[in-house]
Amino acid sequence: MLCAAHATGRMIGAARLAALIHVIAVLPPVPALAENPLQAPITYGLVLYGDPALRKDFDHLPYANPGAPKGGRLRLGQRGGFASLNPFNAR
């Protein structure tokens, strides 16, 4: 006589076997659908439609100013809540 645990274990095993058979049946055709990489055209940019917006030999991005002044000071933000400026801060 089988108990419920053995029956459930067999059902899970059967489900895993069915899933494995499905994966084996579906995966082999996938590599056959892949394009040969040796026949792909060589390009310098990827776009979905039309031609790339920038030329192959562009020197700067459209929003960057190559003639901008050099040097200066960079100020970075710092994490914190300005606790010393808060009058309701419980210290």
C-alpha positions as CSV (number, residue, x, y, z in Angstrom):
1,M,0.0,0.0,0.0
2,L,1.4,3.4,-1.0
3,C,1.1,6.4,1.3
4,A,0.2,9.9,0.0
5,A,3.8,11.1,0.2
6,H,5.0,8.4,-2.2
7,A,2.1,9.2,-4.6
8,T,2.9,12.9,-4.5
9,G,6.6,12.2,-5.1
10,R,5.8,10.1,-8.1
11,M,3.6,12.9,-9.5
12,I,6.4,15.5,-9.0
13,G,8.8,13.1,-10.7
14,A,6.4,12.6,-13.6
15,A,6.0,16.4,-13.9
16,R,9.7,16.9,-14.0
17,L,10.1,14.2,-16.6
18,A,7.4,15.8,-18.8
19,A,9.1,19.2,-18.5
20,L,12.4,17.7,-19.5
21,I,10.9,16.0,-22.5
22,H,9.3,19.3,-23.5
23,V,12.6,21.1,-23.2
24,I,14.4,18.5,-25.2
25,A,11.8,18.6,-27.9
26,V,11.8,22.4,-28.2
27,L,15.5,23.4,-27.9
28,P,17.1,21.5,-30.8
29,P,15.4,23.6,-33.5
30,V,16.5,26.9,-31.9
31,P,20.2,26.8,-33.1
32,A,18.9,25.9,-36.6
33,L,17.0,29.2,-36.7
34,A,20.1,31.3,-35.7
35,E,21.8,33.3,-38.4
36,N,25.3,32.5,-39.5
37,P,27.5,35.2,-37.9
38,L,30.0,35.0,-40.8
39,Q,27.3,36.3,-43.1
40,A,26.2,39.2,-40.9
41,P,27.1,42.7,-42.3
42,I,29.9,44.6,-40.4
43,T,28.7,47.9,-39.0
44,Y,30.0,50.5,-36.5
45,G,26.6,51.2,-34.8
46,L,23.4,49.5,-33.9
47,V,20.1,51.0,-34.8
48,L,16.6,49.6,-35.1
49,Y,15.5,51.7,-38.1
50,G,17.5,53.7,-40.7
51,D,21.2,54.8,-40.4
52,P,23.1,55.6,-37.2
53,A,22.8,59.3,-36.1
54,L,26.6,59.7,-35.7
55,R,29.2,59.1,-38.4
56,K,31.8,56.4,-38.0
57,D,34.6,59.0,-37.3
58,F,32.7,61.4,-35.0
59,D,34.9,63.5,-32.7
60,H,32.4,64.5,-30.0
61,L,28.8,63.9,-29.0
62,P,26.2,66.5,-30.2
63,Y,25.5,67.8,-26.7
64,A,29.2,68.1,-25.7
65,N,31.2,71.3,-26.4
66,P,34.7,70.5,-27.4
67,G,35.7,74.1,-27.0
68,A,34.5,74.3,-23.4
69,P,37.0,75.9,-20.9
70,K,39.2,73.3,-19.1
71,G,39.9,73.2,-15.4
72,G,37.8,74.5,-12.6
73,R,36.3,72.9,-9.5
74,L,34.0,69.9,-9.3
75,R,31.6,69.9,-6.3
76,L,30.0,66.6,-5.5
77,G,26.9,66.0,-3.3
78,Q,27.1,64.3,0.0
79,R,24.7,62.0,1.6
80,G,23.1,63.3,4.8
81,G,20.1,65.1,6.1
82,F,21.6,68.4,7.3
83,A,20.8,67.3,10.9
84,S,22.6,70.4,12.3
85,L,20.2,72.7,10.6
86,N,17.1,70.9,11.9
87,P,15.8,72.5,15.1
88,F,13.6,69.5,15.8
89,N,16.5,67.1,15.8
90,A,16.7,64.8,18.8
91,R,20.3,64.5,20.0
